[in-house]
């Protein structure tokens, strides 16, 4: 029943975003002007916290990555290609589609573009899934008012032991300071399941990003994964620094590493990938 109400809420929120995404001509002009001033790709895969921007009307961004996770007590996890295609249907609204393959003794909790999987397995298991959703930037941000938006995703398995479709909703917000520094935060709520156990997952995150020259940007991030209502509750804390490089304004490559800060979190992870804007 809880999953049914979460699904209804997601559908209602998605419809509300679509309705609000039809801006007046003045708002559309302001949004397009702001986008022109910061005309460079910004991928969602660059950190666990999603980017504070959308791809823009008529643009398409393709992202991909590989993640290695050193789990503490079970086999390591490999996750790829973490494919995400983002298509702008309005200046502040994008549609999203992705797919991924995982193999290992646990799921991948460190990539925000993949579903949360809190299972620990005694044997190697493989799984694939597809994802779909939308991202809407509600406020561009000005002065003390932060950029704010929502991200809605669905994840459906296409192979493996898990058969449940799960939904997630993320609220993200952030400020950009002089010299290009930014502080972004997000809170994600998603559904989860392990066999007959149904529960919810909360994932708060916050990241500071600092430009280094014209093409480099470095960041430091905290994020957590907390189950709610699970038979055996799980709490995972992570610290993750990273960097990305703009090869061109439309082509980005980057890497991030991270460490689990408590015994329930993996020892270590590394994520390498990039994105291209058409």
C-alpha positions in Angstrom: 0.0 0.0 0.0 2.8 2.4 0.8 4.4 1.7 -2.6 1.0 2.5 -4.3 0.7 5.8 -2.6 4.4 6.7 -3.4 3.7 5.9 -7.1 0.5 8.1 -7.1 2.5 10.9 -5.5 5.3 10.6 -8.1 2.8 10.7 -11.0 1.1 13.8 -9.5 4.4 15.5 -9.0 5.5 14.7 -12.5 2.3 16.2 -14.0 2.7 19.3 -11.8 6.3 19.7 -13.2 5.1 19.4 -16.8 2.4 22.0 -16.2 4.8 24.5 -14.6 7.4 24.0 -17.3 5.4 26.0 -19.8 6.9 29.4 -19.0 5.7 32.8 -20.0 7.7 34.4 -22.7 9.5 36.7 -20.3 10.5 33.8 -18.1 11.6 31.8 -21.1 13.8 34.6 -22.3 15.4 35.0 -18.8 16.1 31.3 -18.6 17.6 31.2 -22.1 19.8 34.2 -21.4 21.1 32.6 -18.2 21.8 29.3 -20.0 23.8 31.2 -22.7 26.0 32.8 -20.0 26.9 29.4 -18.6 27.1 27.4 -21.8 29.0 24.3 -20.9 28.0 20.8 -20.1 27.3 19.8 -16.5 26.7 16.1 -15.9 24.7 14.5 -13.2 27.2 11.7 -12.8 30.0 14.0 -11.7 28.9 13.7 -8.0 26.2 11.9 -6.0 24.4 15.2 -5.7 22.7 16.0 -9.0 23.8 19.0 -11.1 21.8 22.2 -10.4 21.1 22.6 -14.1 19.1 21.0 -16.9 20.4 20.4 -20.4 18.4 23.1 -22.1 15.7 23.1 -24.8 16.6 21.0 -27.8 19.9 19.7 -26.3 20.8 16.1 -25.5 23.5 14.9 -23.0 24.8 11.4 -23.0 26.6 10.3 -19.8 28.3 7.0 -18.9 30.6 5.7 -16.1 32.2 2.7 -14.5 32.1 2.1 -10.7 34.3 -0.2 -8.7 33.2 -0.8 -5.1 35.4 -2.6 -2.5 32.8 -4.2 -0.2 33.8 -5.1 3.3 32.6 -8.7 3.7 31.3 -9.8 0.3 32.6 -9.8 -3.3 33.5 -6.5 -4.9 30.9 -4.8 -7.2 31.4 -3.7 -10.8 28.8 -1.3 -12.3 28.7 -0.2 -15.9 28.0 1.5 -18.3 25.7 3.6 -16.0 24.3 5.0 -19.3 22.1 8.1 -18.9 20.5 10.1 -21.8 19.1 13.5 -20.9 16.9 15.3 -23.5 15.7 18.9 -23.0 12.1 19.4 -24.0 11.9 22.9 -22.3 14.6 25.2 -21.0 14.1 23.9 -17.5 12.6 20.5 -18.1 14.4 17.3 -19.3 13.4 13.7 -19.9 15.8 10.9 -18.9 16.4 7.3 -19.9 19.2 5.0 -18.8 20.4 1.4 -18.4 23.0 -0.4 -16.3 24.6 -3.7 -15.6 26.0 -4.8 -12.1 27.9 -7.8 -10.9 29.1 -8.5 -7.4 28.3 -9.3 -3.8 26.3 -6.2 -3.2 24.5 -3.4 -5.1 25.8 0.0 -6.1 24.8 2.6 -3.5 27.3 5.3 -4.6 26.0 6.3 -8.1 22.9 8.4 -8.0 21.8 7.3 -11.5 21.4 3.6 -10.4 18.8 2.1 -8.0 19.7 1.6 -4.3 20.4 -2.0 -3.5 21.2 -2.7 0.1 21.5 -6.5 -0.2 24.7 -8.4 0.8 25.1 -11.7 -1.1 27.2 -14.7 -0.3 27.6 -15.4 -4.1 28.3 -13.3 -7.2 25.1 -12.1 -8.8 24.4 -10.2 -12.0 21.6 -7.7 -12.6 20.5 -5.2 -15.3 18.0 -2.5 -15.2 16.5 0.4 -17.2 15.7 3.9 -15.7 13.4 6.6 -16.8 12.2 9.9 -15.4 12.4 13.7 -15.6 14.2 16.6 -14.1 12.7 20.1 -13.5 14.5 23.3 -12.4 11.8 25.2 -10.4 14.0 28.3 -9.6 17.1 29.6 -11.4 18.4 31.2 -8.2 19.3 34.8 -7.6 21.1 36.3 -4.6 20.1 34.5 -1.4 17.5 32.4 -3.3 19.1 29.1 -4.3 18.6 27.2 -7.5 16.0 24.5 -6.7 14.5 21.6 -8.6 13.2 18.1 -8.5 14.3 14.8 -10.1 11.9 11.9 -10.5 13.2 8.4 -11.5 11.8 4.9 -12.0 14.0 1.8 -12.1 12.9 -1.5 -13.6 15.0 -4.6 -13.5 15.4 -6.5 -16.8 17.4 -9.4 -15.5 18.6 -10.8 -12.1 17.0 -11.9 -8.9 15.2 -8.6 -8.2 11.9 -8.1 -10.0 10.4 -5.1 -8.2 10.2 -1.7 -9.9 11.3 1.2 -7.6 10.7 4.9 -7.7 12.8 7.8 -6.4 12.2 11.5 -5.9 15.0 14.0 -5.2 14.8 17.6 -4.2 18.0 19.5 -5.0 19.1 23.1 -4.1 22.3 25.1 -4.3 24.1 28.4 -4.4 26.7 29.7 -6.8 29.2 32.2 -5.2 31.7 34.6 -6.8 34.6 33.1 -8.7 32.4 30.1 -9.6 32.4 28.3 -6.2 29.1 26.4 -5.5 27.5 24.6 -2.6 24.8 22.1 -3.6 22.7 19.8 -1.5 20.0 17.2 -2.2 17.6 14.8 -0.4 16.5 11.6 -2.2 13.6 9.4 -1.1 13.1 6.0 -2.8 11.4 2.7 -2.4 13.3 -0.5 -1.8 12.8 -4.2 -1.3 14.7 -7.3 -0.3 12.8 -10.5 -1.0 9.5 -10.0 1.0 10.8 -7.0 2.9 9.5 -3.6 1.7 11.0 -0.4 3.0 12.1 3.2 2.1 15.5 4.7 1.6 16.6 8.3 2.4 19.8 9.7 0.8 21.0 13.2 1.9 24.0 14.7 0.2 26.0 17.9 0.1 28.9 18.9 -2.1 31.2 22.0 -2.5 32.6 22.5 -6.1 35.6 24.8 -6.8 36.8 25.7 -10.3 40.6 25.5 -10.9 41.4 27.5 -14.0 39.1 27.5 -17.0 38.7 23.7 -17.5 39.2 22.0 -14.2 36.8 21.7 -11.2 37.3 19.8 -8.0 34.8 18.9 -5.3 34.4 17.4 -1.9 31.1 15.6 -0.9 29.3 13.8 1.9 26.4 11.5 1.2 24.5 8.9 3.2 22.2 6.0 2.5 19.6 5.2 5.3 16.9 2.6 5.2 13.6 3.2 6.9 11.3 0.3 7.8 13.6 -2.5 6.8 13.7 -5.6 9.0 17.5 -5.1 9.5 18.1 -1.3 9.2 21.1 -0.1 7.2 23.0 3.1 7.7 25.9 4.1 5.3 28.0 7.2 5.4 30.5 8.3 2.7 33.1 11.0 2.0 34.0 11.5 -1.6 36.4 13.9 -3.3 36.6 14.2 -7.1 37.5 16.3 -10.2 36.4 16.7 -13.7 37.9 18.3 -16.8 36.2 20.1 -19.7 37.8 18.8 -22.9 35.5 21.2 -24.8 32.4 23.1 -23.6 30.4 20.0 -24.8 32.6 17.2 -23.6 33.5 16.4 -19.9 35.6 13.7 -18.3 35.9 13.1 -14.6 36.6 10.8 -11.7 35.7 10.6 -8.0 36.7 8.3 -5.2 35.2 7.7 -1.8 35.5 5.9 1.5 32.8 4.4 3.7 32.8 6.2 7.1 31.1 3.3 9.1 31.2 -0.5 9.2 28.0 -0.9 7.2 29.4 1.1 4.2 31.8 -0.3 1.7 35.5 0.3 2.3 36.2 2.2 -0.9 34.9 3.1 -4.3 36.1 4.7 -7.5 34.0 6.1 -10.3 35.3 7.1 -13.7 33.3 8.5 -16.6 32.2 11.4 -18.8 29.5 13.0 -20.8 29.0 14.6 -24.2 26.4 17.3 -25.2 24.8 17.4 -28.6 
